Amino acid sequence: MHRITILDNFIDAKDAEILISEMNNPSEINPYPDYYSKRYGGTALPYNKNVMNILVKYGKKSNDIHKSLNGFAKPIHVFKGFGSH
């Protein structure tokens, strides 16, 4: 059984604006780590501190919500975030 949960306004408007701005005009562009070269798919988000901080923030937020909704006691880990343009 699949349980889909929709959370309105999961991403704060300010954070969404930052991500959109970073996609359109990156504040800085750093090379992706070597391990990314073996992964399929891509992201519209540049690899920089502003983007990574927001991805980590929402990775932790989604983990906490997922644990709460599904009763998980052990840690959950997010390994990659994507941005679509």
N, C-alpha and C positions, 0 to 999 in steps of 0.2 A: 504494500500500500504506500503510495506516495503522498506525502503531506507537504503542500506548498503553503508558505506563509508570505503574505504581502505586507510589507511595512511601509506605510506612507511616510514620506519625508525622511527616509533612512539616512540620506546624505544631507548635511546642512547646506543651505543655499550658498553660504560663503565658500565652503569647501568645493562645491560644484563649480562656482565661478572661477576659483583658482585652477581647478583641473582643466576647464575649458580654455582658460587663458594660457595655460601651459601647453595645451595641444596646439593652439593657434600661434603662440609666440613664446617659446620656451625661455625661461629666465636663464637657464644654462643647459648644456647638453653634455653629458658624460657618456663614455663608452659603456655598453652593457658588459657585465662580467662574462668571462669565457664560457661558463656553463650554459649561458643563454643560446649559444650558437648551435647547440644540439637539440633545442626545443622547437616544436612546430608552433606556428601561429605567431602573432605579433600583437603589438599594442600601439595605439595612437599616442600614448603618454611618453614623454621623454624621461630618461633615467636621470633624475636629479633630486636634490634634498626636499624641495617643496612637494613633489609628487610622492616620493617614498614615504615621507611623514604622514601624508593623508592616507596612503594605502595601508600603512601599518595601523593607523587609527581605526579605519573601518574593518580591517582584518580582525583586530581585537574585539571591536564592537559586535561583528557578526558571530565570532566565536562565543562570546558571552550570551548572546540571544539564542544561538543554536543550542548551547548547553542548557539554558534555562527552559526552552520549549520542549526539549527532548530528554531531559533528565540525565544528561551525561555528567559523570563525575571526573573522568580523566580529561587531560588537556586535549584540545583540538588545535590544529595548526593550519594556517592558511599559507600556501606556498607561492601563489602568484596572483596578482591582480591585473585586470585588463582595462583598457580604455578604448572606447569605440568613437570614431569621429563621424 
